[in-house]
């Protein structure tokens, strides 16, 4: 980097560092913006801690942790998700090691020396004598954890209120749990066949559709047998069955909406109640992904998936959701995108205070993620926008300039883009000026204009090119991934902030 480039970067560090006090509480800023990394720094609790010891396990130390979970780096593997849900629900201390999935990158040699197949998830059990045992296959891991962990953490027991006392005995609990697990495997098989069978064209296969719907109805029936609870085993607390089902029902719902235009909650009240109960669990919301992310992340994992003709309108609605996100507004439940096309859901007065707190936290989470990763976000938006527009569009002139050897204009765009992202951070953290629940895009755009003028004014006359900046912002808006980068509501607020900045740039031009 030239001395001029070093000076520019030092200036950017100072400008971004000046925003750090806006992130309140500071838990949403896991690393200083002066310590940048190539990869994003996600904000789920287990990404901030290599060792998960939990508040109730203060006597646990790194040396006393018995389990190491090897899971996928970007939180897209359902088998990894369900094992981690179990560990989080049991609150058993464990260590986390992130490993790439085969379809997203290579694996470390050290990991392959332990697990030659490279498959995830993997549980390493550290024994008292210094040896360790390697366990693969998610169900084997989960059942082993139930055997090895203290009885008071059991997720399959009447004693821990994870199963209904009406079941009568532990044997009856085990038998019903086994029936639920068999139904989950049948559903998974029928879903995959309907979704990806015939090279993704099974949407016209009536037999595959009926088999899938029958498997889903069986799940509804199992939930209906325990009317005293929203959980499969009827207890007041979620059980192991919840951990097994959650990742797959999440993906089933997402893919049926996107690729088949079907809402699996419709006419299945017990399943709808189960989804609602799941969304009340913060440990599940931390790991949950949105429909649009699933539609992109799943095909490389499971094979080709095609949108059925009758689902094209729904898929388009889902694709357009980032462009319609509104800062401070409550987004509609994802299942509603089949029936409605609205910008926000109605919130009654009893929910308003809770929703405001949730939205405020989501905005801080989004601002913290952007502030902690600004360098990677700016580079990613620029490089991918350049690539996408290589043969034309607003970046054509810029690419031609870069190819000719002059990078001054590119540097100016990078600085202007950084200023635009900082304006987004200031919007996200202006909780009093732009209260949660406000649905006035004009107010947001006006605030964005003010923040943009202040941030871009600090560039001392840099050649600001608004069309290039807007194009890169739009790419960044589409690029955000849940839960890799941030949780779902935070991602919606992040996209809403970028929409406001884009509108502000339009107003300035």
C-alpha positions in Angstrom: 0.0 0.0 0.0 1.3 3.5 -0.9 1.8 6.2 1.7 -1.3 7.9 0.2 -3.2 4.7 0.5 -2.0 4.2 4.1 -3.2 7.7 5.0 -6.6 7.0 3.5 -7.0 3.8 5.4 -5.8 5.4 8.6 -8.5 8.1 8.0 -11.1 5.4 7.5 -10.1 3.7 10.8 -10.5 6.9 12.7 -13.9 7.6 11.1 -15.2 4.2 11.8 -13.7 4.1 15.3 -15.6 7.3 16.1 -18.9 5.4 15.7 -18.1 2.7 18.3 -19.6 4.6 21.3 -23.0 4.6 19.4 -23.2 0.8 19.9 -25.0 0.3 23.2 -24.6 -2.1 24.8 -21.1 -2.9 23.6 -21.9 -6.7 23.5 -23.0 -5.9 19.9 -19.4 -4.9 19.0 -17.4 -8.1 19.6 -14.2 -6.7 18.2 -12.7 -3.2 17.7 -13.2 -1.8 14.3 -9.4 -1.1 14.3 -8.8 -4.9 14.3 -10.3 -5.9 11.0 -10.5 -9.5 9.6 -11.1 -10.9 6.2 -14.2 -12.8 7.3 -17.4 -11.5 8.9 -17.6 -11.6 12.7 -21.1 -13.0 13.5 -22.8 -12.1 16.7 -24.5 -15.3 18.0 -23.3 -16.0 21.6 -21.5 -19.2 20.5 -19.6 -17.3 17.9 -18.2 -14.9 20.5 -17.0 -17.7 22.8 -14.8 -20.6 21.7 -15.9 -22.2 25.0 -19.6 -22.2 26.0 -19.7 -22.5 29.7 -23.0 -20.7 30.5 -23.6 -18.5 33.5 -24.7 -21.5 35.6 -21.5 -23.3 35.0 -19.0 -20.7 36.4 -16.8 -23.4 37.7 -16.3 -24.8 34.2 -12.9 -24.1 32.7 -11.4 -24.8 29.4 -9.6 -27.8 30.7 -12.8 -29.2 32.3 -15.0 -29.0 29.2 -15.8 -32.5 28.2 -17.2 -32.0 24.7 -16.0 -30.3 21.5 -18.6 -29.8 18.7 -17.3 -29.5 15.2 -19.9 -27.8 13.1 -20.2 -25.9 9.8 -18.8 -22.4 9.7 -21.9 -20.6 8.3 -24.7 -22.2 10.2 -26.4 -23.8 7.2 -26.1 -27.5 8.1 -29.3 -28.8 9.7 -27.6 -31.7 11.4 -25.1 -29.4 13.1 -27.9 -27.1 14.1 -29.9 -29.7 15.9 -26.9 -31.0 17.9 -26.0 -27.4 18.9 -29.7 -26.8 19.9 -29.5 -29.8 22.2 -26.3 -28.6 23.8 -27.7 -25.1 24.2 -31.0 -26.4 25.7 -29.1 -28.7 28.1 -26.7 -25.9 29.0 -23.9 -28.4 29.0 -20.4 -26.7 28.7 -18.8 -27.4 25.3 -16.2 -26.1 22.9 -16.9 -25.0 19.3 -14.7 -25.6 16.3 -15.8 -24.2 12.9 -15.3 -26.4 9.8 -16.2 -25.7 6.2 -18.9 -27.9 4.6 -17.6 -29.8 1.5 -19.7 -27.6 -0.8 -18.2 -24.3 0.6 -14.5 -25.0 1.1 -11.7 -27.3 2.2 -11.3 -28.7 5.6 -8.2 -28.5 7.9 -5.8 -31.5 7.9 -6.0 -31.8 11.6 -9.8 -32.3 11.4 -9.4 -34.8 8.6 -6.9 -36.8 10.6 -9.6 -37.3 13.2 -12.5 -37.6 10.8 -11.3 -38.9 7.4 -14.8 -38.7 5.9 -14.9 -35.0 6.7 -18.6 -35.2 7.4 -20.3 -32.9 10.0 -21.3 -32.7 12.7 -18.7 -34.4 14.9 -18.6 -34.6 18.7 -15.2 -35.2 20.4 -15.6 -36.5 23.9 -12.6 -35.7 26.1 -12.0 -38.5 28.6 -10.5 -38.2 32.1 -7.4 -40.2 31.1 -6.5 -37.7 28.4 -7.8 -39.7 25.4 -10.8 -38.7 23.3 -13.5 -40.5 21.4 -14.9 -39.3 18.0 -18.6 -39.6 17.4 -20.2 -38.9 14.0 -23.9 -39.0 12.8 -26.1 -36.4 14.5 -28.6 -38.9 16.0 -25.8 -41.0 17.5 -24.3 -37.8 19.0 -27.6 -36.6 20.4 -28.4 -40.0 22.0 -24.9 -40.2 23.4 -25.2 -36.8 25.0 -28.5 -37.9 26.7 -26.6 -40.8 28.2 -23.4 -39.0 29.2 -24.9 -35.8 30.6 -26.4 -35.4 34.1 -29.9 -36.7 34.5 -31.2 -33.2 35.5 -30.3 -32.1 31.9 -32.3 -34.8 30.2 -34.5 -33.8 27.3 -36.4 -37.1 27.3 -37.8 -37.3 30.9 -41.0 -36.7 32.9 -38.7 -35.7 35.8 -37.3 -32.7 33.9 -40.8 -31.7 32.5 -39.7 -32.3 28.9 -42.2 -35.1 28.6 -45.8 -35.2 29.9 -46.6 -37.1 33.1 -49.6 -38.5 31.3 -47.3 -40.7 29.3 -47.0 -42.7 32.6 -43.5 -44.2 32.4 -40.1 -43.6 30.9 -40.7 -46.6 28.7 -43.8 -44.9 27.2 -41.8 -41.7 26.8 -39.1 -43.6 24.8 -41.6 -45.4 22.7 -43.5 -42.2 21.7 -40.2 -40.4 21.1 -39.1 -43.2 18.8 -42.4 -42.8 16.9 -41.8 -39.1 16.5 -38.3 -39.7 15.2 -39.5 -42.2 12.7 -42.0 -39.7 11.4 -39.3 -37.1 11.1 -37.2 -39.3 8.9 -40.2 -40.1 6.7 -41.0 -36.4 6.4 -37.4 -35.6 5.4 -37.3 -38.3 2.7 -40.7 -37.3 1.3 -39.7 -33.6 1.4 -36.4 -34.1 -0.4 -38.1 -36.3 -3.1 -40.8 -33.7 -3.7 -38.3 -30.8 -3.8 -35.3 -32.2 -5.7 -36.6 -35.4 -7.4 -36.5 -35.6 -11.2 -33.7 -33.0 -11.2 -35.8 -30.5 -9.4 -38.9 -31.0 -11.5 -41.0 -33.1 -9.2 -43.4 -30.2 -8.6 -45.6 -31.8 -11.3 -45.4 -35.3 -9.6 -48.8 -35.7 -7.9 -47.6 -38.8 -6.1 -44.6 -37.1 -4.6 -46.7 -34.2 -3.5 -49.3 -36.5 -1.8 -46.5 -38.5 -0.1 -45.0 -35.3 1.3 -48.4 -34.0 2.5 -49.2 -37.3 4.1 -45.9 -37.3 6.0 -46.6 -33.7 7.1 -50.1 -34.7 8.3 -48.5 -37.4 10.4 -46.5 -34.8 12.2 -49.6 -32.8 12.8 -51.3 -35.9 14.2 -48.4 -36.6 16.6 -48.5 -33.0 17.8 -52.3 -33.4 18.3 -51.9 -36.4 20.6 -50.4 -34.2 23.4 -53.0 -31.4 23.5 -51.7 -30.2 26.9 -48.6 -28.7 25.3 -47.3 -27.3 22.1 -44.3 -29.7 22.2 -44.2 -33.2 20.8 -43.8 -35.0 24.2 -46.3 -32.9 25.9 -44.0 -31.4 28.6 -43.9 -27.8 29.7 -40.3 -27.7 28.4 -39.0 -28.5 24.9 -37.6 -31.9 24.4 -35.0 -33.6 22.3 -37.6 -34.1 19.6 -37.8 -30.4 19.2 -34.1 -30.3 18.5 -34.3 -33.0 15.9 -37.3 -31.5 14.1 -36.6 -27.8 14.2 -33.8 -27.6 11.5 -35.8 -29.6 9.1 -39.2 -28.1 9.6 -37.6 -24.7 9.2 -36.2 -25.8 5.8 -39.3 -27.5 4.8 -41.4 -24.4 5.4 -38.9 -22.2 3.6 -38.5 -24.3 0.5 -42.2 -25.1 0.2 -42.9 -21.3 0.3 -40.2 -20.4 -2.2 -40.2 -23.4 -4.6 -43.8 -24.6 -4.3 -45.8 -21.6 -3.2 -47.2 -23.6 -0.3 -47.7 -22.6 3.3 -47.3 -25.8 5.4 -48.9 -24.1 8.5 -52.3 -23.7 6.7 -54.9 -26.2 7.9 -52.4 -27.6 10.4 -53.1 -25.7 13.7 -50.9 -27.9 15.9 -47.9 -27.4 13.6 -48.5 -23.6 13.5 -48.6 -23.6 17.3 -45.3 -25.5 17.4 -43.7 -23.0 15.1 -44.9 -20.2 17.3 -43.5 -21.9 20.4 -40.1 -22.3 18.6 -39.9 -18.7 17.7 -40.4 -17.8 21.4 -37.0 -19.5 22.2 -34.1 -17.2 21.9 -31.7 -20.1 21.5 -33.6 -21.1 18.4 -33.9 -17.6 17.0 -30.2 -17.3 17.3 -29.7 -20.1 14.8 -32.7 -19.6 12.5 -32.3 -18.6 8.9 -34.7 -16.8 6.6 -36.5 -18.2 3.6 -34.4 -16.3 1.0 -31.1 -17.5 2.6 -32.4 -21.1 2.6 -33.4 -20.8 -1.1 -29.8 -20.0 -1.9 -27.9 -22.1 0.6 -29.7 -25.4 0.2 -29.3 -26.3 -3.5 -25.5 -26.6 -3.3 -26.1 -29.0 -0.4 -29.0 -31.1 -1.6 -29.1 -30.7 -5.3 -31.1 -28.8 -7.9 -34.4 -27.2 -6.8 -36.7 -25.5 -9.3 -39.5 -23.0 -8.7 -42.9 -24.4 -9.7 -44.8 -22.3 -12.1 -47.5 -21.6 -9.5 -44.9 -20.5 -7.0 -43.2 -17.8 -9.2 -45.1 -14.9 -7.7 -44.4 -16.0 -4.2 -40.7 -16.5 -5.0 -40.6 -13.1 -6.5 -42.2 -11.6 -3.4 -39.6 -13.2 -1.2 -36.8 -12.0 -3.5 -38.1 -8.4 -3.2 -38.4 -8.4 0.5 -34.9 -6.8 1.1 -35.9 -3.9 -1.1 -39.1 -3.4 1.0 -37.5 -3.6 4.4 -38.3 -0.5 6.4 -36.1 0.6 9.3 -38.1 0.6 12.6 -41.0 -1.4 11.2 -42.0 -4.9 12.2 -41.7 -7.3 9.2 -44.6 -9.7 8.6 -44.3 -13.3 9.5 -42.6 -15.1 6.6 -45.6 -17.5 6.1 -47.8 -14.5 5.3 -45.9 -13.8 2.0 -48.2 -16.4 0.4 -51.4 -14.5 1.3 -50.3 -10.9 1.6 -47.8 -8.4 0.2 -47.4 -5.8 3.0 -44.5 -3.8 4.4 -45.2 -4.5 8.1 -47.4 -6.4 10.4 -49.9 -4.8 12.8 -48.7 -4.7 16.4 -51.3 -4.2 19.1 -50.7 -2.1 22.2 -49.9 -5.0 24.5 -47.1 -6.1 22.1 -45.8 -2.6 21.3 -43.4 -2.3 24.2 -41.9 -5.8 23.7 -41.6 -5.3 19.9 -39.9 -1.9 20.4 -37.3 -3.5 22.7 -36.8 -6.3 20.2 -36.4 -3.9 17.3 -34.0 -1.6 19.1 -31.9 -4.6 20.0 -32.0 -5.8 16.4 -30.9 -2.4 15.1 -27.9 -2.4 17.5 -27.0 -5.9 16.5 -27.0 -4.8 12.8 -25.0 -1.7 13.5 -22.5 -3.7 15.6 -22.1 -6.3 12.8 -21.5 -3.6 10.2 -19.1 -1.6 12.4 -17.1 -4.7 13.4 -16.8 -5.8 9.7 -16.8 -2.6 7.7 -13.6 -3.3 5.8 -14.8 -6.7 4.6 -18.3 -5.4 3.8 -17.0 -2.5 1.7 -14.5 -4.7 -0.2 -17.1 -7.4 -0.8 -19.7 -4.9 -2.1 -17.2 -3.2 -4.4 -15.6 -6.4 -5.8 -18.8 -8.3 -6.4 -20.6 -5.2 -7.8 -17.6 -4.7 -10.2 -17.8 -8.3 -11.3 -21.6 -8.3 -11.8 -21.5 -5.1 -13.8 -18.2 -5.9 -15.7 -19.8 -5.8 -19.1 -21.9 -2.7 -18.6 -24.0 -0.7 -16.2 -22.9 2.0 -13.9 -19.6 0.3 -13.2 -18.5 0.0 -16.8 -16.6 3.3 -16.8 -15.1 2.5 -13.5 -13.9 -0.9 -14.6 -12.4 0.7 -17.7 -10.6 3.2 -15.6 -9.2 0.5 -13.3 -8.0 -1.6 -16.3 -6.2 1.4 -17.6 -4.1 1.6 -14.5 -5.7 4.6 -12.8 -7.3 3.6 -9.5 -8.0 7.1 -8.1 -11.6 6.9 -9.0 -12.0 3.5 -7.5 -10.5 4.7 -4.3 -12.9 7.6 -4.3 -15.9 5.2 -4.7 -14.5 3.1 -1.9 -14.3 6.1 0.4 -17.8 7.2 -0.6 -19.2 3.8 0.0 -17.6 3.7 3.4 -19.3 7.0 4.2 -22.7 5.6 3.0 -22.3 2.5 5.3 -21.4 4.8 8.2 -24.6 6.8 7.5 -26.4 3.4 7.8 -24.8 2.8 11.2 -25.9 6.2 12.4 -29.4 5.5 11.2 -29.5 2.2 13.0 -28.3 3.7 16.2 -30.6 6.8 16.2 -33.1 5.1 18.4 -34.7 8.2 19.8 -34.6 10.3 16.6 -36.2 7.5 14.5 -38.3 5.5 17.0 -39.1 1.8 16.4 -42.5 1.4 14.7 -42.2 4.5 12.5 -43.2 3.8 9.0 -42.4 7.0 7.2 -39.8 6.4 4.5 -39.5 10.2 3.8 -38.4 10.8 7.4 -35.8 8.1 7.1 -34.5 9.5 3.8 -34.3 13.0 5.2 -32.2 11.6 8.1 -30.1 9.7 5.7 -29.4 12.9 3.7 -28.1 14.6 6.8 -25.9 11.7 7.8 -24.6 11.3 4.3 -23.7 15.0 4.0 -21.8 14.8 7.3 -20.0 11.6 6.4 -19.2 12.5 2.8 -18.2 16.0 3.9 -15.4 14.4 5.9 -13.9 13.1 2.8 -12.4 16.5 1.9 -13.7 16.7 -1.6 -13.4 13.1 -2.7 -15.1 12.5 -6.1 -18.3 11.0 -4.8 -20.1 8.9 -7.5 -23.6 8.2 -6.2 -24.7 5.7 -8.9 -21.7 3.5 -8.2 -22.3 3.8 -4.4 -26.0 2.9 -4.8 -25.2 -0.1 -7.0 -22.8 -1.4 -4.3 -25.2 -0.7 -1.5 -27.9 -2.7 -3.4 -25.6 -5.6 -3.7 -24.7 -5.5 0.0 -28.5 -5.4 0.8 -29.0 -8.6 -1.2 -25.8 -10.2 0.2 -26.7 -10.3 3.9 -27.1 -13.9 5.1 -28.9 -15.2 8.2 -27.7 -16.4 10.7 -24.2 -16.2 9.2 -24.0 -12.4 9.5 -26.8 -11.5 11.9 -30.1 -12.8 13.1 -33.2 -12.4 10.9 -34.8 -9.3 12.5 -31.4 -7.6 12.6 -30.9 -8.4 8.9 -34.3 -6.8 8.1 -33.3 -3.6 10.0 -29.9 -3.6 8.2 -31.6 -3.8 4.8 -34.0 -1.1 5.9 -31.1 1.2 6.8 -29.5 0.6 3.4 -32.8 1.3 1.7 -33.0 4.6 3.6 -29.4 5.5 2.6 -30.2 4.6 -1.1 -33.3 6.9 -0.9 -31.1 9.6 0.6 -28.7 9.4 -2.2 -31.6 9.7 -4.7 -32.7 12.8 -2.9 -29.2 14.3 -3.1 -28.8 13.7 -6.8 
